[in-house]
Amino acid sequence: MKDRGIDARLLSEITGVSHSTVERWLNGTFEPRQRNLLKITNALDVSNDYLLGKA
């Protein structure tokens, strides 16, 4: 995310998800729901496979 100039707060704004939820995704407490994966991949301009570590 940092290489794209996006931090947790900006990702929260872009995806419409609360900042605390984004922080939980980043620290591994929660995994994003399917409906939010598309928002994240669009915000970061990456594929689902890349985001999930499969690429």
N, C-alpha and C positions, 0 to 999 in steps of 0.2 A: 504494500500500500504506500509506503513512504516514497518509493521510487516513482510513484505516480502523483505524488503531492497530496495524498489523501490520508487524513488521520481519522480516528474513531468518530470524532464529532462531525466531521464533514460527511463521512459515510452514513452516519445517522441521518443527517439532513437530506442527503441524496436519496436514501432508501425509504425514508419516512418511518424508520424504526427508532425506538428510544435509544438514547446514548448508552444507558445502562445495559440494554440488550446487546448492543454492538460490542461493548466491553466484555460481556459474558461470552460472546462468540469468540472474541480474540483470546481470551484466557482459557478457553476450552470448557467452561462451565456448561454452556448450551451449544447445540448445533443449530444452525439456521434451518427453518422450515423450508420446504420445497418452494413455496411461493416467494420466499425472500432470496433464494439462490439466484434467481434471474435478476433481481434488483442489484444484487452484489456483483454478479458477473458483468452486468451492464456498466455499473459504476467504475469497476476496475478494468474494464475492457479485456476480460479473460474468459476462457471457456469454463464450463462446468467441470470438465475433467481436470483442468489445471487447478481450479479452486479446491477440488476434492483430493488433489494430490495424485491423480491417475495419469497425468500427462507429463 
